[in-house]
Amino acid sequence: MSEQNAVPKHEGVDFMTDTRPIAADETGPGCKKRDPIVVAENISRSFGGINAVDVEYLEIPRHKITALIGPNGAGKTTLFNLLTGFDNPNSGKWQFEGHNIAGVSSYKLARLGMVRTFQLTKVMGKLTVMENMRLGAADQPGERLSKALFKGIWGGREKEITAQADVLLEKFKLDAKKNDYAASLSGGQRKLLEMARSLMVRPKLVMLDEPMAGVNPALTQSLLDHIKNLKSEGMTVLFVEHDMNMVRHIADWVVVMAEGKIVAEGPPADVMKNPAVIDAYLGAHHDVDLGDAEGIKELEAELEADEESIVGTENAGIIAPEIVVSGLEEKDGK
Ligand SMILES: Nc1ncnc2c1ncn2[C@@H]1O[C@H](COP(=O)(O)OP(=O)(O)OP(=O)(O)O)[C@@H](O)[C@H]1O
């Protein structure tokens, strides 16, 4: 393994093999984490008479993949919108990396290293794949949206950003499409583009709202692998998902919401046997193991049989390395 592809370590710990407990103490709704990256307290948001979110306390563990699950209308997207500055709560405060970020705009949050994707992708169809990637870089300190789209203004900085976009597009198997309009991509490829674009800011926390929704099974495995790669590269991931099998196979930690509240938290295998979770999903009196592996087996078989699966499932290595463009003397557009 080359030095560039080596799994990053934090205080000597390999993120992929770290088996230390995630909770600081006992596991349960609102439990403290050994190393939280987000800490949220008393967040509430109502729409008319509906308490969409009413979260007393939540910590998101650093360098882990956390899944936020819950039935339709549980408040997952609303909580995402609040945490990422796309909506304002009725009350509450929350921190990212020790900074109070309640009321901070999504643009500033991206600069701090917290990015998100959307349930319905927000790639710009009338721009090319590469132009979409440049827009992602516009969230970086010192960049402007207008500059992101026009060649020649940036000098060396532009070359650096284009080089970074090229690396990401290759990792996400979109390099052959970089000059195509984003509108011509399939739904799954748009999700990949949105994820790749969010990585242009080299985030610390990546929040994905239903990354697998509406994605062809041929791309689902690739998306799962990309999510795992984010962790291997030192990022923290929080994602919303419905499909329990997806959650079971990639999440280190699962947070369950129902009717706006956190009703359970813990490692996937434990959470999926929790009667409160089964009730929240299916209503009472169901004797079902939500961690049933049949779904993922079917998916694997489908993938093998699908000739159109253009995406690799191997570990793609470093997704967002520090780019060094050889011979580059100009910096920051000077
Ligand atoms: N802008 C809004 N105006 C009115 N009600 C809203 C609004 N956004 C969300 N709600 C309501 O808040 C509750 C939580 O919705 P939210 O979309 O956060 O749930 P969710 O868990 O993400 O659901 P899903 O899995 O279906 O996306 C629902 O009852 C929803 O109807």
The ligand as an SDF file (V2000), in Angstrom:
LIG
                    3D

 31 33  0  0  0  0  0  0  0  0999 V2000
  -42.0410   22.1940    6.0140 N   0  0  0  0  0  0  0  0  0  0  0  0
  -42.9280   21.4680    6.7010 C   0  0  0  0  0  0  0  0  0  0  0  0
  -44.1830   21.9270    6.9310 N   0  0  0  0  0  0  0  0  0  0  0  0
  -45.0700   21.2130    7.6440 C   0  0  0  0  0  0  0  0  0  0  0  0
  -44.8150   20.0120    8.1870 N   0  0  0  0  0  0  0  0  0  0  0  0
  -43.5910   19.4990    7.9970 C   0  0  0  0  0  0  0  0  0  0  0  0
  -42.5890   20.1950    7.2390 C   0  0  0  0  0  0  0  0  0  0  0  0
  -41.4570   19.4370    7.2260 N   0  0  0  0  0  0  0  0  0  0  0  0
  -41.7560   18.3210    7.9330 C   0  0  0  0  0  0  0  0  0  0  0  0
  -43.0250   18.3630    8.3920 N   0  0  0  0  0  0  0  0  0  0  0  0
  -43.6670   17.3270    9.2220 C   0  0  0  0  0  0  0  0  0  0  0  0
  -42.7620   17.0080   10.2620 O   0  0  0  0  0  0  0  0  0  0  0  0
  -42.7620   15.6250   10.5090 C   0  0  0  0  0  0  0  0  0  0  0  0
  -41.3550   15.0660   10.3320 C   0  0  0  0  0  0  0  0  0  0  0  0
  -41.0280   15.0850    8.9600 O   0  0  0  0  0  0  0  0  0  0  0  0
  -39.5930   14.6560    8.3800 P   0  0  0  0  0  0  0  0  0  0  0  0
  -39.6340   14.8670    6.9160 O   0  0  0  0  0  0  0  0  0  0  0  0
  -38.5300   15.3070    9.1560 O   0  0  0  0  0  0  0  0  0  0  0  0
  -39.6080   13.0940    8.7240 O   0  0  0  0  0  0  0  0  0  0  0  0
  -38.6320   11.9770    8.1700 P   0  0  0  0  0  0  0  0  0  0  0  0
  -38.3240   11.0930    9.3210 O   0  0  0  0  0  0  0  0  0  0  0  0
  -37.4810   12.5790    7.4600 O   0  0  0  0  0  0  0  0  0  0  0  0
  -39.5910   11.2370    7.1590 O   0  0  0  0  0  0  0  0  0  0  0  0
  -39.2660   10.5160    5.7530 P   0  0  0  0  0  0  0  0  0  0  0  0
  -38.5480    9.2600    6.1140 O   0  0  0  0  0  0  0  0  0  0  0  0
  -40.6290   10.2690    5.1970 O   0  0  0  0  0  0  0  0  0  0  0  0
  -38.4440   11.4530    4.9240 O   0  0  0  0  0  0  0  0  0  0  0  0
  -43.7800   15.0190    9.5640 C   0  0  0  0  0  0  0  0  0  0  0  0
  -45.0020   14.9030   10.2490 O   0  0  0  0  0  0  0  0  0  0  0  0
  -43.8750   16.0360    8.4630 C   0  0  0  0  0  0  0  0  0  0  0  0
  -45.1480   16.0000    7.8480 O   0  0  0  0  0  0  0  0  0  0  0  0
  1  2  1  0
  2  3  1  0
  2  7  2  0
  3  4  2  0
  4  5  1  0
  5  6  2  0
  6  7  1  0
  6 10  1  0
  7  8  1  0
  8  9  2  0
  9 10  1  0
 10 11  1  0
 11 12  1  0
 11 30  1  0
 12 13  1  0
 13 14  1  0
 13 28  1  0
 14 15  1  0
 15 16  1  0
 16 17  2  0
 16 18  1  0
 16 19  1  0
 19 20  1  0
 20 21  2  0
 20 22  1  0
 20 23  1  0
 23 24  1  0
 24 25  2  0
 24 26  1  0
 24 27  1  0
 28 29  1  0
 28 30  1  0
 30 31  1  0
M  END
$$$$
